[in-house]
Amino acid sequence: THRPPELPASMPGWEQAAAKLTHGLLYICLLVMPLVGFLASNFTKYGVNYFGIKIGPFFAENQAMRDGLQEVHELLSYVLIVLIVVHVVAALKHLLVDRDQVFQRMLPGGSRG
């Protein structure tokens, strides 16, 4: 719900585009990955056990559908790991190389502008 602060004007256009793409893909993975895992679990006879609360199954057992969704879930986990590594490396670059205060904006109480 909070818009991120504008990126520094000193950042090259390709870095700004890469930052926006990476952030967008991170959010997509964080939303889609659990949903796909939830759906995959609901194509088994077990459904989901969420902190002791049984949810589902909502669909008939279907091993092929479960396996396909599980493959997507696993692929998204690898994409998420790569995006996290890219994000951390970029943050460290801003802290140690560019020294442009972008890293400090990520910290609690950091500058918003």
Stockholm file with secondary structure:
# STOCKHOLM 1.0

chainA/1-113         THRPPELPASMPGWEQAAAKLTHGLLYICLLVMPLVGFLASNFTKYGVNYFGIKIGPFFAENQAMRDGLQEVHELLSYVLIVLIVVHVVAALKHLLVDRDQVFQRMLPGGSRG
#=GR chainA/1-113 SS CCCCCCCCTTSCHHHHHHHHHHHHHHHHHHHHHHHHHHHHHTTSSSCEEETTEEECCCSCCCHHHHHHHHHHHHHHHHHHHHHHHHHHHHHHHIIIIICSSHHHHHSTTCCCC
#=GC SS_cons         CCCCCCCCTTSCHHHHHHHHHHHHHHHHHHHHHHHHHHHHHTTSSSCEEETTEEECCCSCCCHHHHHHHHHHHHHHHHHHHHHHHHHHHHHHHIIIIICSSHHHHHSTTCCCC
//
